[in-house]
Amino acid sequence: MKPFILVTGGTGYIGSHTVIQLQQKEYPVVILDNLSNSSPVVLDRIASITGNRPAFVEGDIRDRDLVRQLFRDYAVSDVIHFAGLKAVGEGEAEPLRYYDNNVSGSLALFQEMEAAGVFSIIFSSSATVYGNPGYSRFTEETPLNPVNVYGDTKKMVEDILRAAKRAQPVWQVALLRYFNPVGAHVSGMIGEDPAGIPNNLMPFITQVAVGKREKLSVFGNDWPTPDGTGRRDYIHVEDLASAHLAALNKLQGGESFLTVNVGTGRPYSVLEMVAAFEKASGKTIPYQFAARRAGDIAECYADPALAKTLLGWQAQHDVNRMCADSWRWQKNNPVGYE
């Protein structure tokens, strides 16, 4: 039997889509998740889609005894590390919680990996590590200068892994810097189900479309962009999941250290996304303009060339597919996984 892939945060939005693709490639998977922003129903949905229920351990990456026991119970070869808090505004309001969970939690996980002799990891990083460099197209050489707590926690974990690699070359590390994941599994059974008020654009749009929210707030209409609203690089979550499998393949093939942007290279404004979603869903999305949010920037998008060169990966799904799949998920699950 193949060794297990440990997926921390594997019942979350990106994690669950990645688990499905791993299982479809016949990787045995064990998920570690504390269910703080996800539902155990996801496990049933994964089983329905793949015909195979992943092994699951409920718990926190900061629980060293639990993590140590997990490595005893499962022969793990590689770790894909999604577990973490991810709301920019919440991070500004609760910095100590974010540093404890995202940085201290990751450090505890890495130390237990080392103790168990597991040295291969794919880390869920973010384009927020770049901050606001004064230009919009980010390469992997763009200086790291995060402007919020969330981005700072991602950079700190990257720094820890870089230092671990320097000290112990046996480590194999892939740092994947995501842009803006959207979309859902084509089945409509798995999708983004944020707790409370959504922090990201697409789930807010879909909740307006399904009648859960009255209107969309657009933060700023005076940005230096063609229509005055912020522009971002949106990537289908299925494409993002496939990037993890490409990275895993490289690490298992002996690659030592990778740092790649995971995006499409094509930015869309908020109003462009609203229009694309209206076309895909046949729904009108009422919106109102609001003040800019602290820490936002006008525009950012990936230079995805290195991912294609190093991983042989590039995004396949366009904005129409992103919107159609997002709508199918929300229409089929108007209250999410409840």
N, C-alpha and C positions, 0 to 999 in steps of 0.2 A: 504493500500500500504506500502511496505517496505520503510524504510528511505534510503536516497541516500548515496552512497559511493562517496566521493570527490576524484578525481584522478588528482593531479597536474602534469603537464607535460604529460597528457594522450594521446596526439597525437604523442609523441615521440616513439622511437623504442621499448623500454621495456614497456612503458605505454600503447601503443596501443594493444600489445598482451595481457596485463593484463586486459584491458577493455573488450576485446572480451571474455575472460574466465569468467569475472564477469557477463557479460550479458548472457552468456550461462547458468550460474547458477541463472539467473533471479534476479540479483541485479540491482536496478536502479542506474545509474551512471551519475554524472555530472563531466565534465572535465574542468579544468582551465589551460589554456596554452597561452603563448604569441606568439607562432608560430615562435620563433627565430631560432629554428633548426628543424622545422617540417612543415608539409603541411596540410591545411584544407581538402585536398583530402582524407586524412586518415579517416575523419569522414564518407565520402561516402563509403569507402571500409569496414569500420566496419559495417555500415548499411547493405551492400551487404552480408557480411558473416553471420551476426547474425539475420538479419531481423528487427533490431531495432537501430535507430540512437540515440546515447547518447546525453544527454543535454550538451551544450557547452557554456562556457563563455570565450571569448578572453580577456586576460589580464595577468598581472604580479602579482606574489605573494607579491611583495613589495608595490602594490597599495592597501593600507589598506581600503580605502573607497569601492573599488570594492569587496575585499574579505569579508568585513563586510556585504555588500549587498547580496553577494552570500549566506552567511549563513542565511540571512533573507528570501531569496527567496526559498531555498531548505532545507528540513529537513534532515540534514546530521548526520549520526551516527558515521562514521569512515572516516579517511583520509589516502590515500596512497600517499606518497609524493615523486614523481620522479623529480619534476622541479629543474633543476640546470645545470650549465655549467660543462662539463665533460672531456675536452681535457687536458691531463697532460702538454704538451708543451705550450699550450696557457695559462694555469694557471701560468706557470713560467714567461711568457712574460707579463702577465697582472694580477698580483696578486691582486691589489685593486679591479678590476672588479670581480674577482672570490670571494673574501671575501664578497663584497657587495651583489652579487647575491645569492651565496650559503648559507652564514651564516646570513647576515642581512635579506635576503628574508625569510629564514626558521624561524628566530626569529619573524618576523612580522606575518607570518602564524600562529605560535604557540600562539602568543598573541591574535590573532583574534579568534582562536579556543577556547581559554580559556574564552574569553568574550562571545562567543556563547554557552558555556557549552558543547563543543565537546572535549573529552579527549582521544580518541582512535586513535592512529597513527601507521602506518607502514612506516618506513623510509628507503629509498633507499641508503644504505651505500655501502662501497667498501672494498675490500681486501687491497687497498692502505693504509688503516689506520695502517696496520702492519709494513709498511716500509720494511727494510732489516734486519731481526733479526739474520741473519747468518745461517739460516737453511731454508728448502724449504716447509715443510708441516706445514700449519698454523692451529692451533686450536683456539677456541674462547678465550683461555687463553694466546695466544701469546701477548707479550707486544705491546701496541700501540705506534708507533714511526714513523709517516709518514715522507717520505723524499722528498715530493713535496707539492706544494700549494694545488692542488686538494685533495690529501689525507688529508691534514691538515684541509681543510674546512669540509670534512666528519667527521673527529674526533671531531671538534668543535661542529658540530650539534649534534653528539652523546652525547657529554658532556652536552650540553644544556638540552637535553631530560632526561639524567640521573639526573641532578640537579632538573629539574621540577618534576620528579617522587618522589625524596626525599622530596621535599617541599610540594607536593600535591599528596598523594598516589592515588587519584582518577584517575590519568593518567594511561592509558594502552598503552604500547609501545612495538613495535617489531622493532629491528634493524637487517636488513638483509644485510650481507656483501657479495656482489657479487664478483665473480671471473671474467671470461671473456665471456660475452654473445655473441653468434653467432647464425646463423640459421635464419629462417623466418617461417611465417605461412604456413601450408601445402598447402593452396590454391594458394600460389604465389602472393597474392594480398597485403600483408603487409610484410614489411621487413625493413632492415636498409638502410637509405638514408641520409648519412652524408652530411652536407654542406661543399663545398670546398674539399680539400685533406683529405682523410680518416685518422683518427688517430689510427684506429684499424686494425688488420691484415685482417680479413675476407672480409670486404667491399673493401679493396685494392685489394685482390686476385680476387674478383668477377668483379671488374671494369677492371682489366687487361684481364680477360677471355672474357668480352663482348666487348673489344676493346676500352674502354674509356681511359685506361692508357697503356703505352708502356710496362712497366715491374714493378715488385715488388722490392722494396728496403728491404733487410734483414739487420737489424741493429746489426751487430756483428756476426762473425763466429768463435770467439775465446773464447766463454763462456765455463766454465767447465761443459759441458753437452755432451752426447754421440756423437752428430753431430756438436757441436760447436755453435748451435743457441739456443736462449732462449726458455725455456719450460714454458707453461702456462696451467692452468686448464680452458678449454673451456667448456661452458655449453650452451645447446640449450635454446633459448629465451622462448620457450614454457614451458620448465621445470622451468625456472626462474619465469615465470608468475604464474605457478601453486604453487610455494612456497609462493607467496603473498596470494593466496586464502587459503592455509593451515594456514598461520599466521593469516589471518583475522578470520578464523574459531576458532582459539585458543583464540584470543582477545574477540570475541563475546561470547565465552564460559566461559569467566571470567578470562583468563590468565592475569597476571599483567605486566610482563616484560620479554621479550625474546631477546636474542642476538645470532644469528646463522649465520654460514658460509653457503653460497649457491654456491656449486660447485659439481663436480663429484668425486674429489679425484684422478683423473687420468690426469697427465700432458702430453701435446704433444708439440714437438718442432715446430718451424716455418717450417722447411723442411718437417716434418711429415704432417703438415696441408696442405702444398702445394701438397704433394703426394696424400693425401686423396681427396683433391679437384679435382685434375687431374683425378683420378679414377672415381669420381662421375659425372664429367662433360664431360669427354672425351676431354677436352681442355688442351693444354700445357701452363704452366704459366712461362714465362721467368722471371728471377730474377737476381739481382746483389747484392753483399755484400757491405754494407756501414758501416761507423763507428758506434760504440755503441752510443746510445742516453743517455744523462745525466739523471740520476735518475732510469735507468733500472736496473733490477737484473737478475741473470742467470735463476732462476727457482722459481716458487711458485705454490702451489696447496693447495686445501682445505682438511682438515679432515672433512668430511661431516657427521660424526657419530651423532653429537648433533642434527642436523636438523631432522634426522630420528627418534631420540628418542623423541624430544620435539614436532615436527610438524607432525610426521608420514609421512614425505616427503623424497623422494630421486629421483635423476635424472633418467629419463627413456630412453633418446635418445642418441645414440652413435655418434661417429665422422662422420660416413658415412651418417647418417640422417642429421646431422648438415650441411654437405657440400652439400648434395642433395637439401635440402630446400633452402640454400643460393643461389645455382645456379638457381633453379627454379624462385626465386624472381627476381634475376638480369636479367635473360634471358627474363622474361616476362615484365620487367620494366627497359630497358637498360639505361634510363636517370632518373631513380627513379620515383618520383611522379610528375615530370613536365608534 
